């Protein structure tokens, strides 16, 4: 998402509900990124009272952004020393090019979400298949979608978290 690469991580995981053991239902991950940035990830199936609570927050040296699936059409933008701004999906001020606007299936102010994100991916896959069938490398290069590397990185993150947690939350190199 940010383009940052994990250098090493430490993971602590627990299983609080006996019927789920030996699988864990809660994990805390601390990450150090190449270049000095740090990050945390909390994944939990036991956050009582929280139905959604998927939040993504990116904090920079001068500003931060936050997206929360409880309010999926809004992005919270906070600049140091200024009041927070709520930016709404589908508005032109969020996009630097037409690619972001094209990912919207309905205009701003109307509900959009999970199913549409899958539809956008499937649409891009179909465009890629069609370009490959035509042997149109230029068109294929212009189509973004997560490839096998994204899947490999997801599996690697899980494996490294298990490795760390099995060593009592020891810091492990992320290679």
C-alpha positions, 0 to 999 in steps of 0.5 A, spaced: 500 500 500 505 504 501 510 501 497 515 501 503 518 494 504 519 490 511 526 489 514 524 485 520 518 484 524 516 482 531 509 478 532 505 476 538 499 472 537 494 469 542 488 464 542 483 467 547 477 462 545 478 455 547 474 452 541 478 455 536 485 453 539 490 451 536 489 457 531 490 464 534 484 469 534 488 475 536 495 478 533 500 484 534 505 485 529 510 491 530 514 492 523 521 496 522 521 498 514 527 499 510 529 506 511 527 507 518 519 507 518 515 503 523 508 500 523 504 496 527 498 491 525 493 488 530 488 483 527 483 480 532 477 476 532 475 477 539 475 485 539 468 485 543 463 490 540 467 491 534 463 489 528 468 492 523 474 496 525 478 495 519 482 501 519 488 503 515 492 509 518 498 512 514 502 517 518 507 521 515 512 527 518 507 532 516 500 529 515 496 522 516 490 519 512 486 514 515 480 509 512 475 505 516 471 500 513 465 503 518 465 509 514 468 506 507 466 512 503 470 517 507 478 518 508 480 522 514 486 527 512 490 530 518 495 535 517 499 537 523 497 544 526 490 544 522 483 541 524 482 534 521 478 534 514 473 528 511 474 527 504 468 523 501 469 518 495 468 519 488 470 527 488 475 529 484 480 532 489 482 525 491 484 523 484 491 525 480 489 522 474 483 518 471 485 511 473 482 513 480 475 516 477 474 510 473 475 505 479 468 508 481 462 504 479 457 509 482 458 517 484 460 520 490 454 520 496 452 513 494 454 506 497 459 503 494 464 497 497 466 490 498 463 487 492 465 493 487 472 492 489 472 485 487 468 487 480 474 492 479 479 487 480 475 482 475 474 487 470 482 489 470 483 481 469 478 481 463 482 487 460 489 483 461 486 477 458 484 480 452 490 484 451 494 478 452 490 475 447 491 480 442 499 480 444 498 488 446 504 489 451 503 496 451 495 495 453 497 490 458 503 494 461 497 500 463 493 495 467 494 495 474 492 489 478 495 485 484 499 479 481 502 473 484 508 477 488 502 480 492 500 473 494 507 471 495 508 477 500 501 476 504 504 468 505 511 471 507 508 476 512 504 470 515 510 465 515 514 471 518 509 472 524 508 465 525 516 464 526 516 470 530 511 468 535 514 461 535 520 464 538 516 468 543 515 475 539 523 475 537 524 480 532 525 476 525 528 478 518 523 479 513 527 476 507 
